[in-house]
């Protein structure tokens, strides 16, 4: 990292925005929430995602990375745990679609989104390759980095919610049931990819 404040560092902002914008478990759930709950209700998930990402990044930086250096299997177990959670979330989404014909309620909740984001592999990438190492030893550096991290996260999170909402309001009228099942398939693919990367 350079001495440029991260909030003004184009490299940090570009890297962060690129990683956050890539489809993943959190974005899949945000799009599903937008499609089933609408933008006005789903906007509260912005704070949920930001808090969960920062918590996960901090956990990786302070606990798991040093611990895995002493016990390498911990990293494999962490990735397998992530894969299992995503598989369970996909199964709940798939099964939960059967009741959508009678109610517009969505299985996307603060808890589901928080857990999916806490276990999102992107947090590990941010902790090990994007956030400066001093962010985990100096509180002021962490706060300034968190502020710079939030700058692209907020619009990107809103964009995924709006994307889901646009699908639901399009002429094709993609139903919540179809949106949930599409998200379930996507999450299952992410789960398989993460699980394979842990054992191969």
C-alpha positions as CSV (number, residue, x, y, z in Angstrom):
1,X,0.0,0.0,0.0
2,X,1.1,3.5,-0.6
3,X,0.9,6.5,1.7
4,X,-2.1,7.8,-0.2
5,X,-5.2,7.6,2.1
6,X,-7.1,4.5,1.1
7,X,-10.3,6.5,0.5
8,X,-8.4,8.3,-2.3
9,X,-6.3,5.3,-3.5
10,X,-7.7,4.3,-6.9
11,X,-6.0,0.9,-6.7
12,X,-7.5,0.0,-3.4
13,X,-11.0,1.2,-4.5
14,X,-10.7,-0.6,-7.9
15,X,-9.6,-3.9,-6.3
16,X,-12.3,-3.7,-3.7
17,X,-15.1,-2.8,-6.1
18,X,-14.1,-5.6,-8.5
19,X,-14.1,-8.2,-5.9
20,X,-17.4,-7.1,-4.4
21,X,-19.1,-6.8,-7.7
22,X,-18.3,-10.4,-8.8
23,X,-21.3,-12.7,-8.3
24,X,-21.1,-14.7,-5.1
25,X,-23.2,-16.0,-2.2
26,X,-23.9,-12.6,-0.7
27,X,-24.7,-11.0,-4.0
28,X,-27.0,-13.9,-4.9
29,X,-29.0,-13.4,-1.7
30,X,-29.1,-9.6,-2.2
31,X,-30.5,-10.1,-5.7
32,X,-33.1,-12.5,-4.4
33,X,-34.1,-10.1,-1.7
34,X,-34.5,-7.4,-4.2
35,X,-36.7,-9.6,-6.4
36,X,-38.9,-10.8,-3.5
37,X,-38.9,-8.0,-1.0
38,X,-38.3,-4.9,-3.2
39,X,-35.8,-2.2,-3.0
40,X,-37.4,-0.2,-0.2
41,X,-37.5,-3.2,2.2
42,X,-34.2,-4.6,1.1
43,X,-32.2,-1.4,1.5
44,X,-31.6,-2.3,5.2
45,X,-29.4,-5.1,4.1
46,X,-26.7,-2.6,3.1
47,X,-25.7,-2.1,6.8
48,X,-26.0,-5.9,7.4
49,X,-23.6,-6.7,4.6
50,X,-21.1,-4.0,5.6
51,X,-21.1,-5.1,9.2
52,X,-20.8,-8.8,8.4
53,X,-17.9,-8.2,5.9
54,X,-15.9,-6.1,8.3
55,X,-16.5,-8.6,11.1
56,X,-15.4,-11.5,8.9
57,X,-12.3,-9.6,7.6
58,X,-11.3,-8.7,11.2
59,X,-11.8,-12.3,12.3
60,X,-9.6,-13.6,9.5
61,X,-6.9,-11.0,10.2
62,X,-6.8,-11.4,14.0
63,X,-7.6,-15.0,14.6
64,X,-7.8,-17.5,11.7
65,X,-4.7,-16.5,9.7
66,X,-2.3,-16.7,12.6
67,X,-3.9,-19.8,13.9
68,X,-3.7,-21.5,10.6
69,X,0.0,-20.8,10.4
70,X,0.4,-22.9,13.6
71,X,-2.2,-25.5,12.4
72,X,-2.6,-25.6,8.6
73,X,-5.7,-27.9,8.6
74,X,-7.7,-25.1,10.2
75,X,-7.8,-23.3,6.8
76,X,-9.2,-26.4,5.1
77,X,-11.8,-26.9,7.8
78,X,-12.8,-23.2,7.6
79,X,-13.4,-23.6,3.8
80,X,-15.3,-26.8,4.3
81,X,-17.5,-25.2,6.9
82,X,-18.2,-22.4,4.4
83,X,-19.1,-24.8,1.7
84,X,-21.5,-26.8,4.0
85,X,-23.2,-23.6,5.1
86,X,-23.8,-22.5,1.6
87,X,-25.1,-25.9,0.6
88,X,-27.6,-25.8,3.6
89,X,-28.6,-22.2,2.6
90,X,-29.2,-23.4,-1.0
91,X,-31.4,-26.3,0.2
92,X,-33.5,-24.0,2.5
93,X,-34.0,-21.6,-0.4
94,X,-35.1,-24.4,-2.7
95,X,-37.5,-25.9,-0.2
96,X,-38.8,-22.5,0.9
97,X,-40.1,-21.7,-2.6
98,X,-43.1,-24.1,-2.2
99,X,-45.0,-21.7,0.0
100,X,-44.4,-18.6,-2.1
101,X,-47.6,-19.1,-4.1
102,X,-49.6,-18.3,-1.0
103,X,-47.4,-15.6,0.6
104,X,-44.8,-13.1,-0.6
105,X,-42.6,-13.8,2.4
106,X,-38.9,-14.4,1.6
107,X,-36.4,-16.6,3.4
108,X,-33.8,-13.9,3.0
109,X,-33.4,-12.5,6.6
110,X,-30.7,-10.5,8.4
111,X,-29.5,-13.7,10.0
112,X,-29.2,-15.6,6.6
113,X,-27.4,-12.7,4.9
114,X,-25.1,-12.1,7.9
115,X,-24.0,-15.8,8.1
116,X,-23.5,-16.0,4.3
117,X,-21.4,-12.9,4.3
118,X,-19.4,-14.0,7.4
119,X,-18.5,-17.2,5.5
120,X,-18.0,-15.5,2.2
121,X,-14.5,-16.4,0.8
122,X,-14.1,-12.9,-0.4
123,X,-13.5,-11.8,3.3
124,X,-10.4,-14.0,3.4
125,X,-9.1,-12.4,0.2
126,X,-9.7,-8.9,1.6
127,X,-7.9,-9.9,4.9
128,X,-4.9,-11.4,3.2
129,X,-4.5,-9.4,0.0
130,X,-6.3,-6.1,0.0
131,X,-6.4,-4.7,3.6
132,X,-3.0,-3.5,4.8
133,X,-1.5,-5.7,7.5
134,X,-1.4,-2.8,9.9
135,X,-5.2,-2.7,9.8
136,X,-5.1,-5.6,12.2
137,X,-2.6,-4.1,14.6
138,X,-3.6,-0.4,14.6
139,X,-7.2,0.5,15.2
140,X,-6.9,3.9,13.4
141,X,-5.7,2.1,10.3
142,X,-8.5,-0.4,10.5
143,X,-11.2,2.4,10.8
144,X,-9.8,4.3,7.9
145,X,-9.6,1.1,5.8
146,X,-13.1,0.2,6.8
147,X,-14.3,3.7,5.6
148,X,-12.6,3.2,2.3
149,X,-14.0,-0.3,2.0
150,X,-17.6,1.0,2.6
151,X,-17.2,3.6,-0.3
152,X,-17.6,1.0,-3.1
153,X,-19.6,-1.6,-1.0
154,X,-22.7,0.6,-0.5
155,X,-23.4,1.4,-4.2
156,X,-22.5,-2.2,-5.3
157,X,-24.9,-3.7,-2.6
158,X,-27.6,-1.4,-3.8
159,X,-26.9,-2.3,-7.4
160,X,-27.4,-6.0,-6.7
161,X,-30.7,-5.3,-4.8
162,X,-31.9,-3.2,-7.7
163,X,-30.8,-5.9,-10.2
164,X,-33.0,-8.4,-8.4
165,X,-35.9,-5.9,-8.2
166,X,-35.6,-5.2,-11.9
167,X,-35.9,-8.9,-12.7
168,X,-39.1,-9.1,-10.7
169,X,-40.6,-6.0,-12.3
170,X,-39.6,-6.9,-15.9
171,X,-42.1,-7.9,-18.5
172,X,-41.1,-11.5,-18.0
173,X,-42.3,-11.3,-14.4
174,X,-39.8,-13.6,-12.9
175,X,-41.6,-15.1,-9.9
176,X,-40.1,-15.2,-6.4
177,X,-40.2,-19.0,-6.7
178,X,-38.0,-18.9,-9.8
179,X,-35.7,-16.3,-8.2
180,X,-35.3,-18.4,-5.1
181,X,-34.5,-21.6,-7.1
182,X,-32.1,-19.7,-9.3
183,X,-30.3,-18.4,-6.2
184,X,-30.3,-21.9,-4.7
185,X,-28.6,-23.4,-7.8
186,X,-26.0,-20.6,-7.8
187,X,-25.3,-21.1,-4.1
188,X,-25.0,-24.8,-4.7
189,X,-22.4,-24.1,-7.4
190,X,-20.4,-21.8,-5.1
191,X,-20.6,-24.5,-2.3
192,X,-19.2,-27.1,-4.6
193,X,-16.4,-24.8,-5.9
194,X,-15.3,-23.8,-2.3
195,X,-15.5,-27.4,-1.1
196,X,-13.3,-28.7,-4.0
197,X,-10.8,-25.9,-3.5
198,X,-10.5,-27.0,0.2
199,X,-9.6,-30.6,-0.6
200,X,-7.8,-30.4,-3.9
